[in-house]
Amino acid sequence: MLSPEKIQLLRGYLLEEEANLRQQIHSLGITSQEADVAASNHMAEDATAAFDQAAAVSLQRGHQVALNEVERALARMAAGTYGVCERCHTQIDFARLKAIPQAAFCMTCQRVAEL
């Protein structure tokens, strides 16, 4: 079981990551008006604008997925289940949590999930 000191350390990592992700999502700030690529007189400009928009939307979605994982980890902390593998219910190694504080699976179960 994780000590209160280790949980506080990991909570700090998660809160910092949550703030960073929120800031990155906000800085991308894609609005519905920007989601509509404006037609110009040049096909190349249209293609560049469409590519840039698609890249920004993809980044925003990736950041949102990561933010959701961080929020789920914080919810597990609040529920007292943080640090326990969601698949096999064994303790997740502290070194793994320190490297990936939002980890929901132990290394063995993570490998299985990635297959």
Backbone bond lengths (Angstrom), bond angles and torsions (degrees), N, CA, C in turn:
res aa  C-N    CA-C-N  psi(-1)  N-CA   C-N-CA  omega(-1)  CA-C   N-CA-C  phi
1 M - - - 1.453 - - 1.522 108.93 -
2 L 1.322 115.43 142.57 1.455 120.86 -179.24 1.527 110.38 -75.09
3 S 1.319 114.89 138.37 1.461 119.65 177.45 1.532 109.27 -72.56
4 P 1.332 116.80 157.63 1.475 119.24 177.22 1.529 112.58 -57.43
5 E 1.336 117.37 -33.99 1.461 121.02 179.05 1.523 111.07 -65.57
6 K 1.333 116.42 -42.39 1.463 119.97 179.29 1.529 110.85 -67.51
7 I 1.312 116.44 -38.95 1.467 119.63 178.48 1.529 109.47 -63.90
8 Q 1.326 117.47 -41.80 1.465 120.22 178.53 1.521 110.95 -62.72
9 L 1.322 117.20 -41.30 1.459 121.57 177.43 1.530 110.11 -60.02
10 L 1.324 115.74 -48.52 1.464 120.45 -178.93 1.527 111.35 -67.65
11 R 1.316 117.72 -35.19 1.469 121.10 176.20 1.533 109.43 -61.08
12 G 1.308 115.77 -41.15 1.470 120.24 177.33 1.518 111.61 -60.01
13 Y 1.334 116.62 -44.52 1.468 120.77 177.21 1.525 110.40 -59.79
14 L 1.338 115.83 -45.90 1.470 120.23 -177.96 1.525 111.56 -64.85
15 L 1.316 117.30 -42.94 1.465 120.00 179.99 1.522 111.59 -65.76
16 E 1.321 116.24 -37.28 1.464 120.48 176.66 1.533 110.35 -65.15
17 E 1.314 116.83 -44.50 1.466 121.27 178.57 1.524 110.57 -64.29
18 E 1.331 116.52 -40.14 1.468 120.42 178.33 1.529 110.27 -60.18
19 A 1.323 117.29 -45.80 1.467 121.31 179.44 1.527 111.01 -63.33
20 N 1.337 116.91 -42.75 1.469 120.57 179.00 1.523 111.54 -62.27
21 L 1.323 116.51 -44.78 1.462 119.93 -179.22 1.523 111.50 -65.98
22 R 1.314 116.52 -41.72 1.477 119.65 177.70 1.528 110.40 -60.56
23 Q 1.334 116.40 -41.51 1.464 120.12 179.78 1.527 110.40 -65.79
24 Q 1.322 117.34 -41.27 1.464 120.54 179.84 1.521 111.10 -65.81
25 I 1.327 116.84 -41.37 1.463 120.27 177.76 1.524 109.70 -63.08
26 H 1.325 115.85 -43.55 1.464 120.16 179.83 1.529 111.02 -63.98
27 S 1.337 117.29 -40.73 1.467 120.23 -178.42 1.524 111.67 -67.12
28 L 1.323 117.13 -30.01 1.468 119.50 175.73 1.519 109.79 -72.40
29 G 1.343 116.11 -36.46 1.454 125.00 172.56 1.508 116.92 31.19
30 I 1.289 117.89 58.09 1.460 121.23 179.70 1.523 108.58 -80.12
31 T 1.312 115.29 118.94 1.459 120.54 178.49 1.513 109.49 -95.70
32 S 1.311 116.78 167.77 1.463 119.90 179.65 1.525 110.91 -64.65
33 Q 1.332 117.77 -30.42 1.465 119.99 177.61 1.521 110.43 -68.76
34 E 1.323 117.29 -39.21 1.459 120.37 178.96 1.519 111.33 -72.51
35 A 1.302 116.91 -22.65 1.462 120.20 -179.67 1.515 111.29 -68.85
36 D 1.325 117.48 -22.91 1.458 121.45 175.78 1.519 107.66 -89.14
37 V 1.325 115.53 113.94 1.455 119.84 -179.33 1.522 107.78 -72.17
38 A 1.319 115.02 123.36 1.470 119.92 179.93 1.518 109.31 -72.65
39 A 1.303 115.16 136.43 1.460 120.53 179.36 1.518 108.79 -81.61
40 S 1.304 115.78 130.08 1.456 121.10 175.58 1.523 108.20 -113.29
41 N 1.286 115.29 -172.39 1.468 119.71 -179.76 1.522 112.13 -86.16
42 H 1.317 117.43 -5.25 1.462 120.35 -175.98 1.527 110.72 -120.60
43 M 1.317 115.54 124.12 1.469 120.56 -179.49 1.525 111.33 -61.41
44 A 1.316 117.26 -37.55 1.463 120.89 -179.13 1.529 110.52 -64.53
45 E 1.327 117.28 -40.32 1.463 120.14 177.81 1.524 110.63 -65.74
46 D 1.334 116.39 -39.69 1.461 120.47 177.34 1.525 110.77 -62.14
47 A 1.321 116.23 -43.74 1.462 120.62 -179.27 1.520 110.82 -64.70
48 T 1.329 117.19 -41.63 1.463 120.95 178.53 1.519 110.76 -64.02
49 A 1.331 116.41 -43.64 1.465 120.48 179.41 1.527 110.50 -63.39
50 A 1.328 116.54 -42.07 1.472 120.10 179.34 1.524 110.88 -64.67
51 F 1.329 117.12 -41.07 1.463 121.00 178.72 1.524 110.46 -64.01
52 D 1.335 116.54 -47.21 1.464 120.40 -179.99 1.524 111.30 -60.20
53 Q 1.331 115.99 -41.32 1.465 120.45 179.25 1.518 110.46 -64.63
54 A 1.330 117.24 -44.20 1.465 120.67 -179.67 1.529 110.79 -63.18
55 A 1.319 116.56 -39.45 1.466 120.07 179.02 1.529 110.44 -65.15
56 A 1.332 116.79 -42.52 1.464 120.41 -179.82 1.521 111.26 -65.81
57 V 1.330 116.95 -40.68 1.469 120.82 178.74 1.518 109.82 -64.61
58 S 1.327 116.74 -41.60 1.459 120.85 179.00 1.530 111.05 -62.82
59 L 1.319 116.94 -44.31 1.468 120.62 177.32 1.523 110.83 -61.66
60 Q 1.322 115.73 -43.87 1.465 119.56 -179.29 1.527 110.72 -62.32
61 R 1.319 117.25 -42.33 1.471 120.39 178.49 1.517 111.14 -64.40
62 G 1.327 117.04 -41.79 1.466 120.66 178.25 1.521 111.82 -62.04
63 H 1.325 115.81 -42.76 1.468 119.91 177.41 1.523 110.58 -64.33
64 Q 1.334 117.32 -37.41 1.461 120.45 -179.68 1.527 110.85 -66.75
65 V 1.327 116.97 -40.00 1.471 120.78 177.01 1.535 109.63 -62.06
66 A 1.322 116.58 -45.09 1.465 120.28 179.04 1.530 110.95 -63.56
67 L 1.326 116.88 -40.60 1.462 120.71 178.03 1.526 110.69 -62.29
68 N 1.325 116.75 -41.70 1.470 120.30 177.87 1.527 111.10 -59.88
69 E 1.337 117.43 -40.65 1.466 121.41 178.83 1.529 110.65 -64.25
70 V 1.321 116.50 -41.96 1.467 120.74 178.84 1.527 109.91 -64.23
71 E 1.328 116.82 -43.84 1.468 120.43 179.56 1.530 111.50 -63.95
72 R 1.332 117.11 -37.23 1.469 120.23 176.80 1.530 110.24 -65.34
73 A 1.335 117.07 -38.79 1.463 120.37 178.37 1.528 110.25 -64.60
74 L 1.316 117.51 -41.88 1.463 120.68 177.27 1.527 110.86 -64.28
75 A 1.320 117.34 -36.49 1.473 120.84 176.81 1.528 110.52 -66.47
76 R 1.348 116.90 -38.06 1.470 119.40 176.56 1.520 110.37 -64.65
77 M 1.331 116.56 -36.56 1.470 119.61 176.68 1.522 110.05 -61.63
78 A 1.312 116.04 -46.64 1.466 120.89 -179.10 1.525 111.36 -63.01
79 A 1.339 116.06 -33.72 1.466 120.81 -179.15 1.522 112.67 -83.50
80 G 1.338 116.52 -9.66 1.467 119.77 -179.61 1.516 114.13 82.52
81 T 1.333 117.57 14.34 1.468 121.01 -179.93 1.525 112.64 -108.98
82 Y 1.311 117.15 6.22 1.465 120.93 -179.11 1.522 110.11 -66.08
83 G 1.321 115.52 139.36 1.459 120.50 178.04 1.513 113.84 89.05
84 V 1.338 116.24 3.11 1.463 121.71 177.83 1.523 107.50 -112.45
85 C 1.322 116.77 128.56 1.457 122.17 -179.32 1.529 110.08 -58.82
86 E 1.325 115.71 130.98 1.466 120.24 -179.49 1.525 112.63 -73.47
87 R 1.312 117.40 -13.15 1.474 120.19 -178.36 1.529 111.74 -98.67
88 C 1.337 116.39 -53.44 1.474 119.60 -174.08 1.528 112.87 -105.87
89 H 1.318 117.41 -7.09 1.466 124.26 176.17 1.525 114.32 65.35
90 T 1.344 117.02 25.38 1.465 120.69 172.77 1.523 108.76 -95.67
91 Q 1.333 116.18 165.13 1.458 121.10 177.82 1.521 109.87 -65.94
92 I 1.316 116.89 135.36 1.463 122.04 172.28 1.527 106.71 -83.84
93 D 1.314 116.20 133.73 1.460 122.04 -177.58 1.536 110.55 -58.41
94 F 1.324 116.66 137.84 1.461 121.10 -179.05 1.524 111.50 -58.90
95 A 1.327 117.73 -38.80 1.465 120.47 179.73 1.532 110.62 -59.79
96 R 1.328 116.99 -39.08 1.470 120.68 177.42 1.521 110.10 -65.80
97 L 1.322 117.09 -44.33 1.462 120.11 -179.88 1.523 111.40 -66.68
98 K 1.305 116.77 -34.05 1.460 119.73 177.94 1.528 110.18 -66.61
99 A 1.331 116.74 -37.95 1.464 121.12 179.03 1.528 111.56 -76.29
100 I 1.336 116.30 -39.14 1.465 122.21 -178.17 1.527 107.17 -135.10
101 P 1.328 117.55 82.31 1.468 120.06 -174.24 1.525 114.60 -60.34
102 Q 1.317 118.48 -22.68 1.463 121.16 -179.92 1.527 112.59 -88.47
103 A 1.320 117.87 5.09 1.463 121.46 -178.47 1.524 110.87 -57.99
104 A 1.332 115.01 131.99 1.464 121.04 179.40 1.525 111.87 -106.43
105 F 1.340 116.59 -10.16 1.464 121.45 -176.44 1.519 110.46 -127.10
106 C 1.327 116.15 149.54 1.459 121.10 171.05 1.535 107.78 -69.29
107 M 1.309 117.67 169.32 1.469 120.58 -177.94 1.515 112.75 -59.24
108 T 1.325 117.13 -42.49 1.460 120.54 -179.08 1.524 111.21 -61.18
109 C 1.303 117.03 -48.13 1.471 121.34 -179.00 1.516 111.36 -69.35
110 Q 1.343 117.21 -32.32 1.461 120.29 177.52 1.533 109.55 -64.54
111 R 1.337 116.69 -41.93 1.467 120.02 178.17 1.524 110.31 -61.18
112 V 1.317 117.02 -43.13 1.453 121.70 178.85 1.531 110.50 -62.56
113 A 1.315 116.57 -42.30 1.466 120.98 -178.86 1.522 111.75 -65.99
114 E 1.317 117.56 -28.94 1.467 121.58 -178.95 1.514 113.39 -82.61
115 L 1.311 117.79 -9.77 1.470 119.85 -179.86 1.499 112.46 -74.50
